[in-house]
């Protein structure tokens, strides 16, 4: 009877745990995330050009194309138009990312990316920011910032400074984090593993910003370090929200320095801060 009762007991076989969709098990593939990243870069290049075209037509009396390009690259109005055009490019990028992350409204956008603090407290952000400020000051002394594209843009006019500051705070951190630490990292860590994904995402973020800051080596080093810290926060917390918060705080501090410089006469401080501004994808 004991033998028969044993036979009658239900038998359970070990089944592998199935991880539900989430930040570390996204419903999108690596190829899709790379496609969105490439498209986002193309949009940042093409959309400003489309917005600039009507203004360029008003300068049709210039001798040749090279002369037109030279004028447009220094004309404050042309520069402002290109900066403002980045906003619709960001909106299109977010719309694309939303479709991929939600898989056509099947999943929650915030749940798939991780919209919790993940244990981060306000003083964590304060300590990280203090460390970056000290590093920036030290880097500026060892490797003084060189003339670069971002400096040229910011010096074109004061209203361009305000436009760049607006995007640096309100659009760029969200768009960049959704693309890099959201779409790209989430998909890559599942396929490549955590550390290869950290290396790839950190490198891609720095690479895309290279045209803005080359040949200012101190700025590019700080930029790469910022990308690494943001990606490690994504690894540590398992959430994207802390990355968005830190990126916004970082850009916000830089933007305040830029805007306040003429009023507070902080010329040397602002001059060192300008190259470190992580404002736009370009």
VMD Tcl script that draws the C-alpha trace (Angstrom):
set ca {
  {0.00 0.00 0.00}
  {2.86 2.36 0.83}
  {4.38 1.67 -2.58}
  {1.06 2.39 -4.31}
  {0.56 5.61 -2.37}
  {3.99 6.78 -3.47}
  {3.03 6.10 -7.06}
  {-0.10 8.14 -6.63}
  {1.79 11.23 -5.37}
  {2.12 13.97 -7.98}
  {5.53 14.22 -9.59}
  {7.06 17.68 -10.10}
  {9.84 18.31 -12.60}
  {12.17 21.28 -12.23}
  {11.10 23.97 -14.67}
  {13.30 26.96 -15.45}
  {11.99 30.22 -14.03}
  {10.57 32.48 -16.70}
  {11.53 36.11 -16.17}
  {8.67 38.49 -16.94}
  {9.30 41.38 -19.35}
  {11.07 44.27 -17.68}
  {14.20 46.46 -17.72}
  {16.56 43.47 -17.71}
  {14.36 41.29 -19.89}
  {13.04 43.70 -22.52}
  {10.56 42.64 -25.21}
  {12.72 44.21 -27.96}
  {15.83 42.81 -29.67}
  {19.35 44.22 -29.98}
  {18.94 44.85 -33.70}
  {15.83 46.96 -33.12}
  {17.55 49.04 -30.42}
  {20.54 49.68 -32.70}
  {18.16 50.68 -35.49}
  {16.44 53.22 -33.23}
  {19.84 54.59 -32.15}
  {21.01 55.01 -35.77}
  {17.71 56.65 -36.72}
  {17.95 59.05 -33.76}
  {21.39 60.21 -34.92}
  {20.13 60.65 -38.49}
  {17.19 62.72 -37.23}
  {19.50 65.06 -35.32}
  {21.46 65.64 -38.52}
  {18.60 65.89 -41.02}
  {15.79 67.70 -39.18}
  {17.81 70.89 -38.43}
  {18.81 70.96 -42.10}
  {15.17 70.80 -43.19}
  {14.22 73.65 -40.85}
  {17.21 75.69 -42.01}
  {16.47 75.32 -45.74}
  {13.86 78.13 -46.03}
  {16.20 80.58 -44.27}
  {19.08 79.50 -46.50}
  {16.98 80.31 -49.57}
  {16.91 83.95 -48.48}
  {20.68 84.01 -48.97}
  {20.57 82.82 -52.56}
  {22.70 85.72 -53.79}
  {25.86 84.20 -52.30}
  {28.50 83.18 -54.85}
  {28.68 79.44 -54.19}
  {27.63 76.63 -51.87}
  {30.84 76.73 -49.83}
  {30.31 80.40 -49.09}
  {26.67 79.74 -48.11}
  {27.68 76.95 -45.72}
  {30.31 79.20 -44.15}
  {27.82 82.02 -43.60}
  {25.16 79.71 -42.17}
  {27.66 78.19 -39.74}
  {28.35 81.61 -38.22}
  {25.00 83.37 -38.62}
  {23.29 83.61 -35.18}
  {19.78 83.20 -36.64}
  {20.81 80.12 -38.63}
  {22.42 78.58 -35.55}
  {19.31 79.30 -33.46}
  {17.08 77.68 -36.08}
  {19.20 74.53 -36.06}
  {19.16 74.34 -32.27}
  {15.37 74.82 -32.10}
  {14.92 72.11 -34.75}
  {16.46 69.57 -32.39}
  {13.27 69.67 -30.31}
  {11.09 68.03 -33.02}
  {13.95 65.59 -33.67}
  {13.84 64.65 -29.97}
  {10.05 64.28 -30.09}
  {10.27 61.95 -33.10}
  {13.00 59.93 -31.34}
  {10.87 59.53 -28.20}
  {7.87 58.49 -30.28}
  {9.98 55.82 -31.97}
  {11.34 54.62 -28.65}
  {7.83 54.49 -27.16}
  {6.60 52.24 -29.97}
  {9.52 49.84 -29.48}
  {9.43 49.78 -25.68}
  {5.66 49.31 -25.45}
  {5.57 46.97 -28.46}
  {2.57 48.86 -29.78}
  {0.96 49.54 -26.37}
  {1.28 45.96 -25.15}
  {3.51 46.97 -22.24}
  {3.95 49.95 -19.94}
  {6.68 52.35 -21.11}
  {7.83 53.16 -17.58}
  {7.71 49.57 -16.32}
  {9.77 48.27 -19.22}
  {12.46 50.91 -18.66}
  {12.41 50.97 -14.85}
  {10.87 54.08 -13.36}
  {11.83 53.64 -9.70}
  {14.67 55.14 -7.68}
  {16.34 51.77 -7.18}
  {17.74 52.80 -3.81}
  {19.26 56.10 -5.00}
  {18.91 58.97 -2.51}
  {19.33 62.71 -2.99}
  {22.74 62.70 -1.32}
  {23.99 60.07 -3.79}
  {23.34 62.54 -6.62}
  {24.97 65.34 -4.59}
  {28.13 63.30 -3.97}
  {28.42 62.28 -7.61}
  {27.95 65.87 -8.76}
  {30.57 67.12 -6.29}
  {33.01 64.51 -7.56}
  {32.38 65.55 -11.17}
  {32.92 69.22 -10.36}
  {36.26 68.46 -8.72}
  {37.31 66.28 -11.66}
  {36.24 68.95 -14.14}
  {38.30 71.58 -12.34}
  {41.35 69.29 -12.22}
  {40.98 68.24 -15.85}
  {40.68 71.86 -16.99}
  {44.01 72.65 -15.32}
  {45.86 69.64 -16.74}
  {44.21 69.72 -20.19}
  {42.75 73.18 -20.84}
  {39.59 73.07 -22.99}
  {40.24 73.64 -26.70}
  {38.12 75.50 -29.21}
  {35.31 73.21 -30.41}
  {31.91 73.17 -32.11}
  {29.92 73.55 -28.91}
  {31.90 76.62 -27.89}
  {31.28 78.17 -31.31}
  {27.54 77.52 -30.99}
  {27.29 78.97 -27.50}
  {29.25 82.10 -28.43}
  {27.02 82.89 -31.41}
  {24.38 84.69 -29.30}
  {22.79 84.84 -25.88}
  {19.47 83.48 -27.09}
  {21.29 80.41 -28.40}
  {22.67 79.90 -24.88}
  {19.11 79.95 -23.52}
  {17.94 77.53 -26.22}
  {20.77 75.11 -25.51}
  {20.16 75.36 -21.76}
  {16.45 74.61 -22.28}
  {17.16 71.44 -24.24}
  {19.96 70.44 -21.91}
  {17.48 70.33 -19.05}
  {14.11 69.41 -20.56}
  {14.68 67.13 -23.56}
  {18.24 65.85 -23.97}
  {18.57 63.90 -20.68}
  {15.30 62.01 -21.22}
  {15.93 61.26 -24.90}
  {19.55 60.21 -24.42}
  {18.84 58.01 -21.40}
  {15.89 56.29 -23.07}
  {18.07 55.49 -26.10}
  {21.36 54.55 -24.42}
  {20.64 53.24 -20.93}
  {17.09 52.23 -21.87}
  {16.84 50.64 -25.31}
  {20.50 49.83 -26.01}
  {21.72 48.68 -22.60}
  {18.60 46.66 -21.74}
  {18.81 44.65 -24.96}
  {22.61 44.29 -25.03}
  {23.07 43.10 -21.45}
  {20.72 40.22 -22.10}
  {22.73 39.07 -25.13}
  {26.31 40.20 -24.43}
  {26.32 40.22 -20.65}
  {26.54 43.17 -18.27}
  {30.14 44.32 -18.71}
  {30.33 44.13 -22.51}
  {27.01 46.03 -22.63}
  {28.40 48.67 -20.25}
  {31.47 49.11 -22.48}
  {29.47 49.36 -25.72}
  {26.87 51.81 -24.38}
  {29.51 53.98 -22.71}
  {31.52 54.10 -25.94}
  {28.56 54.83 -28.22}
  {27.39 57.71 -26.02}
  {30.85 59.29 -26.07}
  {31.30 58.64 -29.80}
  {28.08 60.42 -30.80}
  {29.12 63.53 -28.83}
  {32.66 63.56 -30.23}
  {31.97 66.00 -33.13}
  {30.68 68.59 -30.65}
  {33.75 68.66 -28.43}
  {36.77 67.53 -30.46}
  {39.66 68.33 -29.91}
  {38.95 69.24 -26.26}
  {40.39 66.08 -24.66}
  {39.49 67.04 -21.08}
  {35.85 67.43 -22.08}
  {35.78 64.12 -23.96}
  {37.34 62.31 -20.99}
  {34.75 63.77 -18.62}
  {32.00 62.95 -21.11}
  {33.11 59.31 -21.29}
  {33.32 59.14 -17.50}
  {29.80 60.56 -17.20}
  {28.53 57.93 -19.61}
  {30.23 55.19 -17.58}
  {28.79 56.46 -14.29}
  {25.28 56.70 -15.74}
  {25.51 53.19 -17.16}
  {26.81 51.79 -13.86}
  {23.90 53.43 -12.05}
  {21.59 51.66 -14.49}
  {23.35 48.37 -13.64}
  {23.27 48.98 -9.89}
  {19.66 50.14 -9.59}
  {18.09 48.14 -12.42}
  {16.13 51.28 -13.30}
  {16.43 54.09 -15.82}
  {14.88 56.84 -13.67}
  {18.03 57.50 -11.56}
  {20.03 57.94 -14.79}
  {17.53 60.49 -16.08}
  {17.63 62.37 -12.77}
  {21.45 62.52 -12.57}
  {21.77 63.50 -16.24}
  {19.21 66.28 -15.75}
  {20.94 67.56 -12.60}
  {24.32 67.51 -14.36}
  {23.03 69.44 -17.35}
  {21.06 71.77 -15.10}
  {24.12 72.83 -13.11}
  {26.08 73.47 -16.31}
  {23.18 75.44 -17.78}
  {22.86 77.65 -14.70}
  {26.58 78.46 -14.91}
  {26.23 79.38 -18.57}
  {23.23 81.63 -18.05}
  {24.60 83.28 -14.88}
  {28.10 83.97 -16.22}
  {27.50 87.48 -17.65}
  {25.69 88.62 -14.50}
  {28.06 87.15 -11.92}
  {31.27 87.85 -13.85}
  {32.35 84.23 -13.44}
  {34.24 84.22 -16.73}
  {36.84 81.60 -15.86}
  {34.29 79.31 -14.19}
  {31.86 79.48 -17.06}
  {34.60 79.08 -19.64}
  {35.64 75.83 -17.98}
  {32.02 74.70 -17.67}
  {30.97 75.31 -21.28}
  {32.82 72.37 -22.83}
  {31.44 69.98 -20.23}
  {27.83 70.74 -21.15}
  {26.08 67.60 -22.34}
  {23.36 69.41 -24.25}
  {22.30 67.74 -27.50}
  {22.71 64.66 -29.67}
  {24.48 65.71 -32.83}
}
mol new
graphics top color blue
foreach p $ca { graphics top sphere $p radius 0.5 }
foreach p [lrange $ca 0 end-1] q [lrange $ca 1 end] { graphics top cylinder $p $q radius 0.2 }
display resetview
